[in-house]
């Protein structure tokens, strides 16, 4: 009888812990899947997982994976969402539909562009380096209705997507190693806790919205100008093409 009670308690505690930590477990498994695929690229590709960089305004950018090569820097944002995924380049949020339930999450393309902005700040003396943003879905998601100009792919397409962009070299092997060391030395993940990073994101979102409301670019503090595009009217930064921030009307 006592044995059954103990087993029941262990099972209950195990289920509770799984429920609490399952997002973290799923996230870890997703990161591991991406990391394993990246390792197949070869020795000339330097992989740095989980890099956190500090922006000039004091906020932080957490980058899931960086791949540094002679062909440029591949900036990879990993997502662990299931269900139907719908979104576009300029939308602030994307939509996740599971059966009849709708959920919203931050546009991963804009998220990745903010990561590239942080990288350019650290590597400001590397003017010729090319940046390749890639969004990877590692769970059972169905990419249903996407209007995007940048790669948004399933995990099994990651290696091929990187390889097809390896055409023109912009860095030497020596540059690759120097950039690796600089980014590792700039990584503040050991100093900034996850809780503080989340708070920084929330503060940054509020500051970003305040600037947008006042027609100020949240990336470079340039003016936001009303423009017309294929999908209608939008606000774009006056410092384009150096700054590519946009927001829909």
C-alpha positions as CSV (number, residue, x, y, z in Angstrom):
1,X,0.0,0.0,0.0
2,X,2.8,2.4,1.0
3,X,4.6,1.5,-2.2
4,X,1.6,2.5,-4.3
5,X,1.3,5.8,-2.5
6,X,5.0,6.6,-3.0
7,X,4.7,5.7,-6.7
8,X,1.6,7.8,-7.1
9,X,3.4,10.8,-5.5
10,X,6.4,10.3,-7.8
11,X,4.2,10.1,-10.9
12,X,2.2,13.2,-9.8
13,X,5.4,15.2,-9.1
14,X,6.9,14.1,-12.4
15,X,3.8,15.2,-14.3
16,X,3.8,18.5,-12.5
17,X,7.4,19.1,-13.3
18,X,6.9,18.2,-16.9
19,X,4.0,20.6,-17.2
20,X,6.0,23.4,-15.6
21,X,9.2,22.8,-17.5
22,X,7.9,21.4,-20.8
23,X,8.4,24.7,-22.7
24,X,12.0,24.7,-21.6
25,X,12.4,21.0,-22.5
26,X,10.9,21.6,-25.9
27,X,13.1,24.6,-26.4
28,X,16.2,22.7,-25.4
29,X,15.3,19.8,-27.8
30,X,14.6,22.3,-30.6
31,X,18.0,24.1,-30.1
32,X,19.7,20.7,-30.1
33,X,18.1,19.7,-33.4
34,X,19.3,22.9,-35.0
35,X,22.8,22.5,-33.5
36,X,23.2,19.0,-34.8
37,X,22.2,20.0,-38.3
38,X,24.6,22.9,-38.3
39,X,27.5,20.6,-37.2
40,X,27.1,18.8,-40.6
41,X,28.2,22.0,-42.4
42,X,31.9,21.3,-41.9
43,X,34.9,22.8,-40.2
44,X,35.0,26.0,-42.2
45,X,31.6,27.0,-40.6
46,X,32.0,28.4,-37.1
47,X,28.8,27.9,-35.0
48,X,28.1,29.9,-31.9
49,X,24.8,29.0,-30.1
50,X,22.9,31.3,-27.7
51,X,24.7,34.6,-28.0
52,X,23.4,37.6,-26.1
53,X,24.5,41.1,-27.2
54,X,23.9,44.4,-25.6
55,X,22.5,47.2,-27.8
56,X,23.5,50.8,-27.6
57,X,20.3,51.7,-25.8
58,X,21.0,49.1,-23.0
59,X,18.5,46.5,-24.2
60,X,19.7,43.0,-25.1
61,X,19.4,40.7,-28.2
62,X,19.5,37.0,-27.7
63,X,20.4,35.1,-30.8
64,X,19.7,31.4,-31.0
65,X,22.5,30.4,-33.4
66,X,25.1,32.2,-35.4
67,X,27.0,30.6,-38.3
68,X,30.1,32.5,-39.3
69,X,31.7,31.6,-42.6
70,X,33.7,33.1,-45.5
71,X,30.4,33.8,-47.2
72,X,29.0,35.9,-44.3
73,X,27.1,35.5,-41.1
74,X,23.9,33.4,-40.9
75,X,21.6,34.6,-38.1
76,X,19.2,31.8,-37.1
77,X,16.0,32.3,-35.1
78,X,14.5,29.1,-33.8
79,X,10.8,28.7,-33.2
80,X,9.1,25.8,-31.4
81,X,5.4,26.4,-32.3
82,X,3.0,23.8,-33.5
83,X,-0.3,24.3,-35.5
84,X,-0.8,26.6,-38.5
85,X,1.6,29.6,-38.8
86,X,0.6,32.7,-40.7
87,X,2.3,36.0,-41.0
88,X,4.2,38.5,-43.2
89,X,7.4,40.6,-43.3
90,X,5.8,43.8,-42.0
91,X,3.3,42.5,-39.5
92,X,4.3,43.2,-35.8
93,X,2.9,39.8,-34.8
94,X,2.3,36.4,-36.4
95,X,-0.6,34.1,-35.8
96,X,-0.6,30.5,-34.6
97,X,-3.8,28.5,-35.0
98,X,-4.3,25.2,-33.2
99,X,-7.8,23.8,-34.0
100,X,-10.0,26.9,-33.4
101,X,-7.7,28.7,-30.9
102,X,-5.7,31.6,-32.1
103,X,-2.5,32.8,-30.5
104,X,-0.1,35.6,-31.4
105,X,3.7,35.8,-31.2
106,X,6.3,38.4,-32.1
107,X,7.2,38.5,-35.8
108,X,10.4,36.4,-36.0
109,X,11.6,38.2,-39.1
110,X,11.6,41.5,-37.3
111,X,13.1,39.8,-34.4
112,X,16.0,38.6,-36.5
113,X,16.5,42.0,-38.1
114,X,16.9,43.5,-34.6
115,X,19.6,40.8,-34.0
116,X,21.4,41.8,-37.2
117,X,21.3,45.4,-36.0
118,X,23.0,44.4,-32.7
119,X,25.6,42.4,-34.7
120,X,26.3,45.4,-36.9
121,X,26.9,47.5,-33.9
122,X,29.5,45.0,-32.5
123,X,31.1,44.4,-36.0
124,X,30.9,48.0,-37.2
125,X,34.3,47.9,-38.8
126,X,33.3,45.0,-41.1
127,X,31.4,46.9,-43.7
128,X,31.5,44.2,-46.4
129,X,30.2,41.3,-44.3
130,X,26.9,39.8,-45.5
131,X,24.1,38.9,-43.1
132,X,21.6,36.1,-43.9
133,X,18.6,35.9,-41.5
134,X,16.9,32.5,-41.3
135,X,13.8,31.6,-39.3
136,X,13.6,27.9,-38.5
137,X,10.5,26.0,-37.2
138,X,11.6,22.8,-35.4
139,X,8.3,21.4,-34.1
140,X,5.1,20.2,-35.9
141,X,4.2,23.5,-37.4
142,X,2.5,24.0,-40.7
143,X,3.7,27.1,-42.5
144,X,0.3,28.0,-44.0
145,X,0.1,31.6,-45.2
146,X,3.4,33.4,-45.2
147,X,4.1,36.6,-47.2
148,X,7.8,36.8,-46.6
149,X,10.9,37.8,-48.6
150,X,13.4,36.0,-46.2
151,X,13.8,32.3,-45.6
152,X,11.2,30.8,-43.1
153,X,11.8,27.1,-43.2
154,X,11.5,23.7,-41.6
155,X,14.5,22.4,-39.7
156,X,15.3,19.8,-42.4
157,X,15.9,22.6,-44.9
158,X,18.4,24.5,-42.8
159,X,21.6,23.0,-44.1
160,X,20.5,23.3,-47.8
161,X,19.4,26.9,-47.2
162,X,22.8,27.9,-45.9
163,X,24.6,26.0,-48.6
164,X,22.7,27.7,-51.4
165,X,23.8,31.1,-50.1
166,X,27.5,30.1,-50.1
167,X,28.4,31.7,-53.5
168,X,30.6,34.8,-53.1
169,X,33.1,35.1,-50.3
170,X,33.2,38.3,-48.3
171,X,35.5,37.2,-45.4
172,X,38.8,35.5,-45.0
173,X,39.3,32.5,-42.7
174,X,41.3,34.8,-40.4
175,X,38.3,37.3,-40.4
176,X,36.0,34.4,-39.4
177,X,38.2,33.6,-36.3
178,X,38.5,37.3,-35.3
179,X,34.7,37.8,-35.5
180,X,34.1,34.6,-33.5
181,X,36.4,35.8,-30.7
182,X,34.9,39.3,-30.7
183,X,31.3,38.0,-30.5
184,X,32.2,35.6,-27.8
185,X,33.9,38.4,-25.8
186,X,30.8,40.6,-26.4
187,X,28.4,37.9,-25.2
188,X,26.7,39.1,-22.0
189,X,24.6,35.9,-21.4
190,X,26.7,35.0,-18.3
191,X,26.1,38.5,-16.8
192,X,22.5,39.1,-17.8
193,X,20.0,36.7,-16.3
194,X,17.1,35.3,-18.3
195,X,14.6,37.2,-16.1
196,X,16.5,40.5,-16.7
197,X,16.6,39.8,-20.5
198,X,12.8,39.3,-20.5
199,X,12.4,42.5,-18.6
200,X,14.7,44.2,-21.1
201,X,12.5,43.0,-23.9
202,X,9.3,44.3,-22.3
203,X,11.0,47.7,-21.6
204,X,12.3,47.8,-25.1
205,X,8.8,47.0,-26.6
206,X,7.3,49.9,-24.6
207,X,10.1,52.2,-25.7
208,X,9.7,51.0,-29.3
209,X,6.0,51.7,-29.3
210,X,6.5,55.2,-27.8
211,X,9.0,56.1,-30.6
212,X,6.8,54.7,-33.3
213,X,3.8,56.7,-32.0
214,X,6.0,59.8,-32.4
215,X,7.3,58.7,-35.9
216,X,10.8,58.0,-34.6
217,X,12.7,54.9,-35.8
218,X,13.3,52.6,-32.8
219,X,16.4,51.2,-34.4
220,X,18.4,54.3,-35.4
221,X,16.3,57.2,-34.2
222,X,15.7,58.4,-37.8
223,X,12.4,59.8,-39.0
224,X,9.6,57.4,-40.0
225,X,8.2,58.4,-43.4
226,X,4.9,57.4,-44.9
227,X,5.5,55.3,-48.0
228,X,3.6,53.2,-50.5
229,X,4.4,49.5,-51.2
230,X,3.1,46.4,-52.9
231,X,1.0,45.6,-49.8
232,X,-0.2,49.2,-49.2
233,X,0.9,52.1,-47.1
234,X,3.6,51.7,-44.4
235,X,6.1,53.8,-42.4
236,X,9.8,53.3,-43.3
237,X,13.0,54.7,-41.9
238,X,14.4,57.8,-43.5
239,X,17.9,56.2,-43.3
240,X,17.0,53.4,-45.7
241,X,18.8,51.3,-47.0
242,X,21.2,51.6,-44.0
243,X,18.3,51.0,-41.7
244,X,15.4,48.8,-42.9
245,X,12.9,49.3,-40.1
246,X,9.3,49.4,-41.3
247,X,5.9,49.3,-39.6
248,X,2.5,48.9,-41.1
249,X,-0.1,51.7,-40.9
